[in-house]
Amino acid sequence: MQDAVQFLKQQIRTVPDWPEPGVQFRDITPLLSNPRAFRVLIDQFVHRYFDARPDAIAGLDARGFIIGSVLAYELNVGFVPIRKKGKLPFTTVQETYELEYGSATVEMHTDAVKPGDRVLLIDDLIATGGTMMAGKRLLERLGAEVIEGAAIVDLPELGGSKRLREGGLKVFSLVDFEGH
C-alpha cells in the first residue's frame, strides 16, 4: 500500500498561491485524468471498505461525487449525493456550517438513507472539516450511522481531521500534505 500511496501523492499537483497568496492548493485533477492513477486510487478505497460493507456511499459536492460514485459501483451499493444548497429537486434536509470567510449550506434528499443504514462519507480533501462534519450531521439526522469519513488528501495543519475525530467521526485519508 505504501508504494501505491506514494504513487498517488506524486500525481497530486500543488498550485502555489491559489486561490489566494500563501495557499498551496492540492489539485487532484491530474490523479483523475491518469487512468492508472485513478484505478490505483479507487482500488485503495475498495480494498479498505470491501469487508466493511457499507449500505451506501455518500459523496460531498463536488469531487466527492467522482470518487464516491465509482466506489459505490465497485462495492455494489447505492450512492447518495450531498449537494450545495438549491441543487436537489425533491424534499431535502439542510445543514449550514462555517467557512473561513462566511458560511455554506449542504443538503440531501430526505429519503436518501434509512434509519440504521451504515454509510461511508467521502470527499477529495479534508481541510477545516466543516463540509464533512455537516455531511455527517445530515446523515445522522436521518438515522444513518456514518462508519467513517474518507478523503484522498488530509491537510492536518488546518485541523479538520482532528476536529472531525473530536466530533465522533472516524477519519481515513490516503495522503497527508503539510502546509496549506
C-alpha atoms as a printed R data frame, in Angstrom:
    type eleno elety resid chain resno       x      y       z
1   ATOM     1    CA   MET     A     1   0.000  0.000   0.000
2   ATOM     2    CA   GLN     A     2   2.828  2.428   0.800
3   ATOM     3    CA   ASP     A     3   4.093  2.276  -2.790
4   ATOM     4    CA   ALA     A     4   0.554  2.933  -4.052
5   ATOM     5    CA   VAL     A     5   0.106  5.870  -1.682
6   ATOM     6    CA   GLN     A     6   3.446  7.367  -2.718
7   ATOM     7    CA   PHE     A     7   2.471  6.925  -6.382
8   ATOM     8    CA   LEU     A     8  -0.846  8.700  -5.731
9   ATOM     9    CA   LYS     A     9   0.820 11.541  -3.845
10  ATOM    10    CA   GLN     A    10   3.141 12.125  -6.809
11  ATOM    11    CA   GLN     A    11   0.091 12.556  -9.071
12  ATOM    12    CA   ILE     A    12  -1.348 15.415  -6.994
13  ATOM    13    CA   ARG     A    13  -0.311 18.815  -8.307
14  ATOM    14    CA   THR     A    14   0.490 21.647  -5.913
15  ATOM    15    CA   VAL     A    15  -0.583 25.053  -7.203
16  ATOM    16    CA   PRO     A    16   1.090 27.816  -5.180
17  ATOM    17    CA   ASP     A    17  -0.813 30.960  -4.221
18  ATOM    18    CA   TRP     A    18  -4.242 29.735  -5.388
19  ATOM    19    CA   PRO     A    19  -6.954 30.813  -4.772
20  ATOM    20    CA   GLU     A    20  -5.073 33.450  -2.772
21  ATOM    21    CA   PRO     A    21  -1.482 34.249  -1.804
22  ATOM    22    CA   GLY     A    22   0.052 31.830   0.690
23  ATOM    23    CA   VAL     A    23  -2.250 28.904  -0.127
24  ATOM    24    CA   GLN     A    24  -0.713 25.723  -1.540
25  ATOM    25    CA   PHE     A    25  -3.695 24.260  -3.439
26  ATOM    26    CA   ARG     A    26  -3.638 20.446  -3.739
27  ATOM    27    CA   ASP     A    27  -5.091 19.689  -7.159
28  ATOM    28    CA   ILE     A    28  -6.314 16.110  -7.646
29  ATOM    29    CA   THR     A    29  -7.330 16.526 -11.300
30  ATOM    30    CA   PRO     A    30  -4.037 15.040 -12.641
31  ATOM    31    CA   LEU     A    31  -4.684 11.976 -10.481
32  ATOM    32    CA   LEU     A    32  -8.159 11.632 -12.007
33  ATOM    33    CA   SER     A    33  -7.023 12.126 -15.597
34  ATOM    34    CA   ASN     A    34  -4.347  9.426 -15.409
35  ATOM    35    CA   PRO     A    35  -6.181  6.091 -15.925
36  ATOM    36    CA   ARG     A    36  -3.604  4.088 -13.955
37  ATOM    37    CA   ALA     A    37  -3.582  6.530 -11.037
38  ATOM    38    CA   PHE     A    38  -7.379  6.711 -10.955
39  ATOM    39    CA   ARG     A    39  -7.610  2.907 -10.838
40  ATOM    40    CA   VAL     A    40  -4.993  2.719  -8.058
41  ATOM    41    CA   LEU     A    41  -6.932  5.388  -6.143
42  ATOM    42    CA   ILE     A    42 -10.266  3.595  -6.393
43  ATOM    43    CA   ASP     A    43  -8.653  0.231  -5.613
44  ATOM    44    CA   GLN     A    44  -7.201  1.643  -2.374
45  ATOM    45    CA   PHE     A    45 -10.688  2.598  -1.208
46  ATOM    46    CA   VAL     A    46 -12.286 -0.636  -2.479
47  ATOM    47    CA   HIS     A    47  -9.781 -2.754  -0.546
48  ATOM    48    CA   ARG     A    48 -10.332 -0.699   2.605
49  ATOM    49    CA   TYR     A    49 -14.140 -0.876   2.531
50  ATOM    50    CA   PHE     A    50 -14.846 -4.209   0.827
51  ATOM    51    CA   ASP     A    51 -15.267 -6.127   4.086
52  ATOM    52    CA   ALA     A    52 -16.868 -3.188   5.941
53  ATOM    53    CA   ARG     A    53 -19.830 -3.461   3.567
54  ATOM    54    CA   PRO     A    54 -21.463 -0.057   3.935
55  ATOM    55    CA   ASP     A    55 -25.089  0.202   2.803
56  ATOM    56    CA   ALA     A    56 -24.308  3.367   0.840
57  ATOM    57    CA   ILE     A    57 -21.577  5.805  -0.076
58  ATOM    58    CA   ALA     A    58 -22.357  9.489   0.484
59  ATOM    59    CA   GLY     A    59 -20.240 11.873  -1.578
60  ATOM    60    CA   LEU     A    60 -19.756 15.554  -0.838
61  ATOM    61    CA   ASP     A    61 -20.276 18.088  -3.619
62  ATOM    62    CA   ALA     A    62 -18.493 18.011  -5.990
63  ATOM    63    CA   ARG     A    63 -15.278 15.995  -6.114
64  ATOM    64    CA   GLY     A    64 -16.650 13.525  -3.572
65  ATOM    65    CA   PHE     A    65 -19.160 12.601  -6.289
66  ATOM    66    CA   ILE     A    66 -16.371 11.411  -8.582
67  ATOM    67    CA   ILE     A    67 -14.731  9.089  -6.084
68  ATOM    68    CA   GLY     A    68 -17.901  8.132  -4.234
69  ATOM    69    CA   SER     A    69 -19.957  7.095  -7.235
70  ATOM    70    CA   VAL     A    70 -17.204  4.865  -8.641
71  ATOM    71    CA   LEU     A    71 -16.596  3.357  -5.198
72  ATOM    72    CA   ALA     A    72 -20.333  2.722  -4.754
73  ATOM    73    CA   TYR     A    73 -20.400  0.961  -8.131
74  ATOM    74    CA   GLU     A    74 -17.387 -1.188  -7.217
75  ATOM    75    CA   LEU     A    75 -18.894 -2.133  -3.831
76  ATOM    76    CA   ASN     A    76 -22.356 -2.694  -5.341
77  ATOM    77    CA   VAL     A    77 -24.076 -0.204  -3.034
78  ATOM    78    CA   GLY     A    78 -26.066  2.968  -3.602
79  ATOM    79    CA   PHE     A    79 -24.641  6.454  -3.925
80  ATOM    80    CA   VAL     A    80 -26.023  9.471  -2.038
81  ATOM    81    CA   PRO     A    81 -25.087 12.966  -3.235
82  ATOM    82    CA   ILE     A    82 -24.743 15.652  -0.583
83  ATOM    83    CA   ARG     A    83 -25.084 18.852  -2.591
84  ATOM    84    CA   LYS     A    84 -24.725 22.562  -2.206
85  ATOM    85    CA   LYS     A    85 -27.997 24.273  -1.317
86  ATOM    86    CA   GLY     A    86 -30.559 24.630  -4.080
87  ATOM    87    CA   LYS     A    87 -29.356 21.828  -6.367
88  ATOM    88    CA   LEU     A    88 -31.677 18.967  -5.384
89  ATOM    89    CA   PRO     A    89 -35.232 18.747  -6.763
90  ATOM    90    CA   PHE     A    90 -37.012 16.788  -4.005
91  ATOM    91    CA   THR     A    91 -37.668 17.379  -0.305
92  ATOM    92    CA   THR     A    92 -34.358 18.000   1.457
93  ATOM    93    CA   VAL     A    93 -32.776 18.314   4.869
94  ATOM    94    CA   GLN     A    94 -30.127 21.045   5.211
95  ATOM    95    CA   GLU     A    95 -27.086 21.751   7.331
96  ATOM    96    CA   THR     A    96 -25.243 25.077   7.484
97  ATOM    97    CA   TYR     A    97 -21.599 25.240   8.509
98  ATOM    98    CA   GLU     A    98 -18.930 27.897   8.921
99  ATOM    99    CA   LEU     A    99 -16.208 28.583   6.401
100 ATOM   100    CA   GLU     A   100 -13.111 30.748   6.809
101 ATOM   101    CA   TYR     A   101 -14.982 33.694   5.275
102 ATOM   102    CA   GLY     A   102 -18.691 33.111   5.907
103 ATOM   103    CA   SER     A   103 -20.937 30.074   5.840
104 ATOM   104    CA   ALA     A   104 -22.286 27.476   3.425
105 ATOM   105    CA   THR     A   105 -25.205 25.062   3.352
106 ATOM   106    CA   VAL     A   106 -25.338 21.498   2.097
107 ATOM   107    CA   GLU     A   107 -28.404 19.336   1.689
108 ATOM   108    CA   MET     A   108 -29.579 15.874   0.772
109 ATOM   109    CA   HIS     A   109 -32.895 14.261  -0.055
110 ATOM   110    CA   THR     A   110 -34.909 13.185   2.960
111 ATOM   111    CA   ASP     A   111 -35.311  9.683   1.510
112 ATOM   112    CA   ALA     A   112 -31.626  9.201   0.593
113 ATOM   113    CA   VAL     A   113 -30.895  6.936   3.570
114 ATOM   114    CA   LYS     A   114 -32.954  4.921   6.030
115 ATOM   115    CA   PRO     A   115 -32.553  4.686   9.797
116 ATOM   116    CA   GLY     A   116 -29.831  2.157  10.581
117 ATOM   117    CA   ASP     A   117 -28.081  2.431   7.204
118 ATOM   118    CA   ARG     A   118 -24.300  2.213   7.531
119 ATOM   119    CA   VAL     A   119 -22.845  4.951   5.331
120 ATOM   120    CA   LEU     A   120 -19.331  5.851   4.257
121 ATOM   121    CA   LEU     A   121 -18.903  9.620   3.783
122 ATOM   122    CA   ILE     A   122 -16.293 10.607   1.178
123 ATOM   123    CA   ASP     A   123 -14.690 13.726  -0.255
124 ATOM   124    CA   ASP     A   124 -11.476 14.600  -2.042
125 ATOM   125    CA   LEU     A   125  -9.842 16.597   0.747
126 ATOM   126    CA   ILE     A   126 -10.114 17.401   4.443
127 ATOM   127    CA   ALA     A   127  -9.118 20.968   5.265
128 ATOM   128    CA   THR     A   128 -11.041 22.525   8.164
129 ATOM   129    CA   GLY     A   129 -13.523 19.626   8.295
130 ATOM   130    CA   GLY     A   130 -16.649 21.789   8.075
131 ATOM   131    CA   THR     A   131 -18.172 20.212   4.978
132 ATOM   132    CA   MET     A   132 -17.577 16.653   6.148
133 ATOM   133    CA   MET     A   133 -18.991 17.385   9.613
134 ATOM   134    CA   ALA     A   134 -22.085 18.932   8.018
135 ATOM   135    CA   GLY     A   135 -22.489 15.787   5.890
136 ATOM   136    CA   LYS     A   136 -22.167 13.609   8.982
137 ATOM   137    CA   ARG     A   137 -24.855 15.612  10.798
138 ATOM   138    CA   LEU     A   138 -27.222 15.351   7.806
139 ATOM   139    CA   LEU     A   139 -26.826 11.587   7.576
140 ATOM   140    CA   GLU     A   140 -27.256 11.113  11.312
141 ATOM   141    CA   ARG     A   141 -30.304 13.363  11.364
142 ATOM   142    CA   LEU     A   142 -31.940 10.854   9.010
143 ATOM   143    CA   GLY     A   143 -30.926  7.954  11.266
144 ATOM   144    CA   ALA     A   144 -27.892  6.658   9.374
145 ATOM   145    CA   GLU     A   145 -24.678  5.540  11.044
146 ATOM   146    CA   VAL     A   146 -21.616  7.142   9.464
147 ATOM   147    CA   ILE     A   147 -18.966  4.418   9.637
148 ATOM   148    CA   GLU     A   148 -16.103  6.644   8.525
149 ATOM   149    CA   GLY     A   149 -15.198  9.878   6.788
150 ATOM   150    CA   ALA     A   150 -12.726  9.241   3.963
151 ATOM   151    CA   ALA     A   151 -10.694 11.503   1.721
152 ATOM   152    CA   ILE     A   152  -7.833 11.321  -0.713
153 ATOM   153    CA   VAL     A   153  -5.934 14.187   0.951
154 ATOM   154    CA   ASP     A   154  -5.728 15.440   4.520
155 ATOM   155    CA   LEU     A   155  -4.209 18.819   5.395
156 ATOM   156    CA   PRO     A   156  -3.529 18.157   9.094
157 ATOM   157    CA   GLU     A   157  -2.179 21.658   9.817
158 ATOM   158    CA   LEU     A   158  -5.669 23.072   9.190
159 ATOM   159    CA   GLY     A   159  -7.043 20.884  11.989
160 ATOM   160    CA   GLY     A   160 -10.033 19.422  10.153
161 ATOM   161    CA   SER     A   161  -9.298 15.748  10.719
162 ATOM   162    CA   LYS     A   162  -8.657 16.447  14.413
163 ATOM   163    CA   ARG     A   163 -11.986 18.337  14.697
164 ATOM   164    CA   LEU     A   164 -13.806 15.507  12.933
165 ATOM   165    CA   ARG     A   165 -12.345 12.903  15.291
166 ATOM   166    CA   GLU     A   166 -13.236 15.088  18.286
167 ATOM   167    CA   GLY     A   167 -16.765 15.268  16.806
168 ATOM   168    CA   GLY     A   168 -17.033 11.479  16.861
169 ATOM   169    CA   LEU     A   169 -16.178 10.679  13.245
170 ATOM   170    CA   LYS     A   170 -13.592  8.045  12.428
171 ATOM   171    CA   VAL     A   171 -11.400  9.544   9.662
172 ATOM   172    CA   PHE     A   172  -9.259  7.966   6.940
173 ATOM   173    CA   SER     A   173  -7.141  9.625   4.269
174 ATOM   174    CA   LEU     A   174  -4.663  8.198   1.816
175 ATOM   175    CA   VAL     A   175  -2.253 11.146   1.605
176 ATOM   176    CA   ASP     A   176  -1.224 13.887   4.041
177 ATOM   177    CA   PHE     A   177   0.310 17.185   2.960
178 ATOM   178    CA   GLU     A   178   1.944 19.590   5.354
179 ATOM   179    CA   GLY     A   179   1.120 23.254   4.882
180 ATOM   180    CA   HIS     A   180  -1.982 24.709   3.330
